[in-house]
């Protein structure tokens, strides 16, 4: 992605434009089966990774969520935008656009479901220019017949609020209850990092974090199933 203007201003109807699906999650290290973590239960992502390109040297350009989101929407370093700190109030310069606006100019139907949190003072304007639909109901199914799409789904089940901050009962009711018994992680088997005290509370917290990852994996499977059901998997 690039923060430069002038890209994608022309549209050639004869050029094949594949659909684009982008699924994000939050507050995770690479604790997935496809990255060699034996404790993780991520069969759907593992299957997807087996038939995909994996980037083995990818790094975040900012150390926390919102600054990183300002980079994702613009393709510009947070240190250049002035958005390096959490809850920045710097506006994105008027000459700079969110990259989905270029896809829209090329005829794509662009949706974001649902988180933005771009860490800028003029976020509403950026959202309006970037997305055809931005809500909890935003979906590629809202496009015109035959129109290519770029759809983003922001999965928040691995957010630190779910994996560490919520009261444990709330986590059980809103996350763990959606996992089958064999999908849940046994705290007794949890891989406790050596810089944490090996206590029952630590083990339960680590297991809870991995349960959130499994819940995210199931959400990814649901989105991919919708893509398959719509007959779009081979052109996305």
N, C-alpha and C positions, 0 to 999 in steps of 0.2 A: 504494500500500500504506500501511497505517496501523498504528501501534503501539497504537491504542486497543482496549480490550476491549469486549465486548458486541456485536460485529458478527457477523452471520451465524449467530446462535444458533437461528433458526427455519428450517424447511425446507418449501418448498411444492413438492409433487411435480408440480404442474401447470405450473410455470415451466420453460421450456426452459433447460437447462444445457449450453452448448457445452463441448467438451473444450478443454483448455489445454495447449499444448506450449511449453516454455521451454528454449532451447539457449543455453548460455553458453560463452565462450572466455576466454582469459587473456592478459595482458601484451601487448595490441595497441593500437596507434593505429588510426585509421580508414583503414587501408591496404587498401581494397577497391576493386574496379572500379566498384561502384555509387557510391562516393564520389569518383570521378574520378581514381583512381590508375592510370595506364597500365601500370605495371610489374606490378601485381597480377594474378594469374590466379585469379579467383573466380567462375566462370560460374554456379554453383548459387546462391550468395548474390545475385549480380547479378540473376538471374531472379526470385528470391523478392522482392527489393527492388522490382523493377519493378511488382509487383502488391500492394505492401504500403504501410503508413504508415511513413514514416521520421521519426525525431525528430532534427531538425537542431540543437537546442540542449539536448542532454542532457549532464549532467556527473556525474562520480563525486563522492560525498560524502566520500570518504576516499582518500588517495593510494596505498594499497597493498592487496594482495589481501584478507587476512583481515579487517581493519577494514571493508572494503567489504562483505564477506560478512555481517558482523554487522548491517549496515544492510539488506541485502537480505532477510534472514530475518525482521527485526522491523519494517522501515519506519521506523526511528528513527535519527537522526544518531548517528554513532559518538561524537561529543563529548558527547552526552547519555547514552549508555550507559556511557561510560568505556572504550570499546574502540578509541580512536583510534590506539593504538600497536600495532605488530605483536607478537603473542604476549601479549596482554592476559590477565589472570586475573580480570577482573571478571565476576561472574555476571549473567545477564539477570534482572531482578526477577521474582519469582513471579507478579505480577499481569500480566505481559506474556507473550504467546505468539508463537511463530513463526506467520506468516500462513497457512501451509498447514493449521494446525489448524482454522482457520475454514472452509476449503474442505472438510475432512474432516467437520466438523459439518453442512455442507450436502449431504453425500452423495457427495462426490468421492473417488475413489481417488487418493491422492497418492504419487508415487514420486520418488526422487532417485537419480540414477546419476552419480557416486557421491560426489563430493567434498562435504564440509561445511565444515570449517575455519572455524567461526563466531567464533573468537577470544574465546570466553567460558569461564569456569571450569566452568559447568554445561552444556556442550555436549551430553553424552549425553542429558540429560533433555530438552533442546530437540529433539534429533533424534527421540527416541521419541514426543514429543507431535506433531511436525510431519508425520511420514511413515508411511504404511502399509508402505512398503518403501524401504530405503536401502542399496543395495549395487551392486556392479558388474553385477548381473543385474536390477536394478530396472527395470521396464518397464510400460507401460500394459496389456500383455497379461496381467498378473496379476490384473486386476480381474474383478469379477462381470459376467455378461452384462448389457449395457445400462447399466452404471454409468458416469457421466461421470468423466473423469480429469484430473488435473493432473500432468504428467510433466516432470521436469527432467533434462536431460542436460548434464553439465559436461565439455566437451571440453578436454583439457589439452595437446594437441599443440603449441599456441602458447606454452605456459609458457616462461619464460626459461631454464629448465633445458634444454629441447630446442633452443631457438633460439640459445643462447649458451654454456651451461655444459657440456653433454655433450661428451666428446671427439668430434672430427669423425667418426671411424669409426663411433661409436655412433649419431650422428645419421644417417649414411648408411644404416646397417643397419636402424634402427627407424623412420625417417621417410622419407628420400629414396627408399629402395628401393620404396616404395609409390606413387611418382609415375612416370608415363610420361615418357620423355625430353622430350616437348614441353610437359610441365607444370612442368618444373624451370626455375629462373631463372638466367640467364647472369650471373655476377659482373661481366663486362665491361660490362654494361648497367645495373648496379645504381645506383639514385639515392642517392649518398652525401651525407648532410647536410653542410652547410658547416662545422659545428663538429666533424666527425670528420676525421682525416687520410685522404686519398685514397690508400690503400695496398691491395695485393692481399688482405691479411688483413681489412681493413675491408669490402672489396667481397664477399669470400666470406661474411662474417658477415651482411651485409645480404641477400644472396641466400638464405642459409640461413633467415633470419627469414621471408622471403616464401615459401619452400618450405613452411615450417610452416603458414603461412596457407592455402596451397593444399591441404595435407593436411587441415586443418580444414574447408575448403569441401567436400571430398569426403566427410568424415564427416557433415556436415549433409545432404548429398544422400542418404546411406544411411538416415538417420533419416526423412527426408521420404518416401523410397520405401517404407519400412515402413508409414508412415501411409497412403500411397496404397494399398498392397497390402491393408491391413486395411479399406479402404472408409471411412476416417475423415477424409480430407482436407477434405471439404466441410463437416464439422461440428467443425472444430478451429481 
